[in-house]
Amino acid sequence: MDKHLDAQYWTSRYKQNQTGWDVGSISTPIKQYLDQFHQKEVKILIPGAGNAYEAKYAFENGFQNVFVLDLSAYPLEKFKKSCPSFPESQLLHQDFFEHEGEYDLIIEQTFFCALDPSLRNDYVKKMHKLLKPGGKLVGVLFGIEFTHDGPPFGGLMDEYLSLFNKVFSNVVIEPCYNSIVPRKGSELFLKVIKDH
């Protein structure tokens, strides 16, 4: 099995605090997106959620229908402690590629960059399958190539556009104007809508 999809690999990274992608709180672009999103009843998935700051923020701000998915049980256990009122039935310990469901909104935060680039086509197809008609995939991608071996894995806007345009007809990817200072100029905001 590819080490990047191995639960043991990710658990050891969390336990050793090897989580350089983790900014310690909800990322500004996603916070600002949720702040202007007023349909609190939507069904939301956050895959590869890790420490799930986005889920905690959404849940505490009235989004009750949030589902958190991770391949490793370790961050899910930690999340349960940090947000004890979050429904346990909405914590999903499973492989994203095997998950079944339908969502109005999927939030992408450092999951795409954690996957080996060879899985990106599968990621896009699976996202399309998980979204309800009219559903949105929204989030932040790294808009730079990294010199180190990943994860995280980077990439460039043109490459992402051609990847998502193969499956979706409504794709917007643009530089983030509201990144945190250490990530200024290296993040792209992704918004994809599944056709009705």
C-alpha positions in Angstrom: 0.0 0.0 0.0 1.2 3.5 -0.8 2.7 4.9 2.5 0.8 8.1 2.1 -2.5 6.2 2.5 -1.3 4.1 5.4 -3.0 4.8 8.7 0.1 3.9 10.7 2.2 6.3 8.7 -0.2 9.2 9.5 -0.6 8.2 13.1 3.1 8.3 13.7 3.4 11.7 12.0 0.7 13.1 14.4 2.3 11.5 17.5 5.7 12.9 16.6 4.2 16.3 15.8 5.5 16.1 12.2 2.6 18.2 10.9 4.2 21.1 9.2 1.0 21.7 7.2 -0.9 22.3 10.5 -1.2 26.0 11.2 -2.7 25.4 14.7 -6.1 26.9 13.9 -8.7 27.2 11.1 -7.1 28.7 8.0 -8.2 32.3 7.3 -9.5 31.6 3.8 -11.8 28.8 5.0 -12.9 30.8 8.1 -13.9 33.8 5.9 -15.7 31.5 3.5 -17.7 29.9 6.3 -18.4 33.3 7.9 -20.3 34.4 4.7 -22.0 31.0 4.3 -25.5 31.3 5.9 -27.1 27.9 5.1 -26.2 26.3 8.4 -28.2 23.1 7.6 -25.9 22.0 4.8 -24.2 18.6 5.1 -20.5 19.1 5.2 -17.6 16.7 4.8 -14.0 17.5 5.9 -11.8 14.6 4.6 -8.3 13.9 5.8 -9.3 16.4 8.5 -6.4 15.8 10.9 -6.8 18.1 13.9 -10.0 19.4 12.3 -9.9 23.0 13.3 -12.3 23.8 10.4 -14.8 21.2 11.8 -14.6 22.7 15.3 -15.1 26.2 14.0 -18.0 25.3 11.8 -19.7 23.2 14.5 -19.3 26.0 17.1 -20.8 28.5 14.6 -24.0 26.6 14.0 -23.2 24.1 11.3 -24.5 20.9 13.0 -24.3 18.6 10.0 -20.5 18.4 9.8 -18.7 15.0 9.2 -15.0 14.6 9.9 -13.1 11.8 8.1 -9.6 10.6 8.7 -7.6 7.5 7.9 -5.9 7.6 11.4 -8.0 7.2 14.6 -5.4 9.3 16.5 -6.5 12.8 15.4 -10.2 11.8 15.7 -9.6 10.9 19.3 -7.8 14.2 19.9 -10.7 16.0 18.2 -13.2 14.3 20.4 -11.4 15.7 23.5 -11.2 19.2 22.1 -14.8 19.3 21.0 -16.7 16.9 23.4 -20.2 18.0 22.2 -19.5 17.0 18.6 -21.6 13.9 17.7 -19.4 10.8 17.7 -21.5 9.4 14.8 -20.1 12.2 12.6 -16.5 11.2 13.2 -15.6 8.8 10.4 -12.5 6.6 10.8 -12.0 5.4 7.3 -10.3 5.7 3.9 -11.7 8.6 1.9 -11.6 6.5 -1.3 -13.9 3.9 0.3 -16.3 6.5 1.9 -19.9 6.6 0.6 -22.2 9.6 1.1 -23.6 12.8 -0.4 -22.6 16.2 0.7 -23.6 19.8 0.0 -20.2 21.1 0.8 -16.8 19.5 1.1 -14.0 21.5 2.7 -10.5 20.8 1.4 -7.7 21.7 3.9 -4.3 20.0 3.4 -5.9 16.7 2.3 -5.1 17.1 -1.4 -1.5 17.9 -0.6 -1.1 14.9 1.7 -2.0 12.4 -1.1 0.6 11.1 -3.5 0.2 13.1 -6.8 -0.5 9.8 -8.6 -3.9 9.7 -6.7 -5.1 13.2 -7.8 -7.3 12.0 -10.7 -8.9 9.5 -8.3 -9.4 12.3 -5.7 -11.2 14.5 -8.3 -13.5 11.7 -9.4 -14.3 10.7 -5.8 -15.1 14.3 -4.9 -17.5 14.5 -7.9 -19.2 11.3 -6.7 -19.5 12.6 -3.1 -21.0 15.9 -4.0 -24.8 16.3 -4.4 -25.9 18.1 -7.6 -25.1 21.8 -7.0 -22.7 20.8 -4.2 -19.4 22.7 -3.7 -15.9 21.6 -3.1 -14.1 24.6 -1.5 -10.7 24.9 0.0 -7.0 25.8 -0.1 -4.3 24.2 -2.2 -0.6 24.8 -2.2 0.3 26.8 -5.3 4.0 26.1 -5.3 6.3 23.1 -6.1 8.2 21.9 -3.1 11.8 20.9 -3.3 11.5 18.2 -0.6 9.9 14.8 -1.0 6.3 15.0 0.3 4.0 15.0 1.9 3.0 17.7 1.6 3.0 17.7 -2.2 2.6 21.0 -4.1 1.7 21.9 -7.6 0.8 24.8 -9.9 -2.5 26.4 -10.8 -2.5 25.4 -14.5 -2.0 21.8 -13.5 -4.9 21.9 -11.0 -7.2 23.6 -13.5 -6.7 20.9 -16.1 -7.1 18.2 -13.4 -10.5 19.5 -12.1 -11.7 20.6 -15.5 -11.6 17.0 -16.7 -14.5 16.2 -14.3 -16.2 19.5 -13.3 -17.5 22.2 -15.6 -17.5 25.0 -13.0 -14.0 25.4 -11.6 -12.4 28.5 -10.1 -8.9 28.5 -8.7 -7.3 31.8 -7.7 -4.5 33.1 -5.5 -5.6 33.4 -1.8 -5.7 37.1 -0.8 -6.2 36.3 2.9 -3.5 33.7 3.6 -1.6 33.8 6.9 1.7 35.6 6.6 4.0 32.5 6.4 1.9 31.2 3.5 1.3 34.5 1.6 1.8 33.9 -2.2 1.9 30.1 -1.8 -1.8 29.2 -1.5 -4.6 29.0 -4.0 -8.3 29.1 -3.2 -10.4 26.3 -4.9 -14.1 26.5 -5.6 -15.7 23.8 -7.7 -19.4 23.3 -8.2 -21.0 20.0 -9.3 -23.6 20.6 -12.1 -27.3 20.0 -11.3 
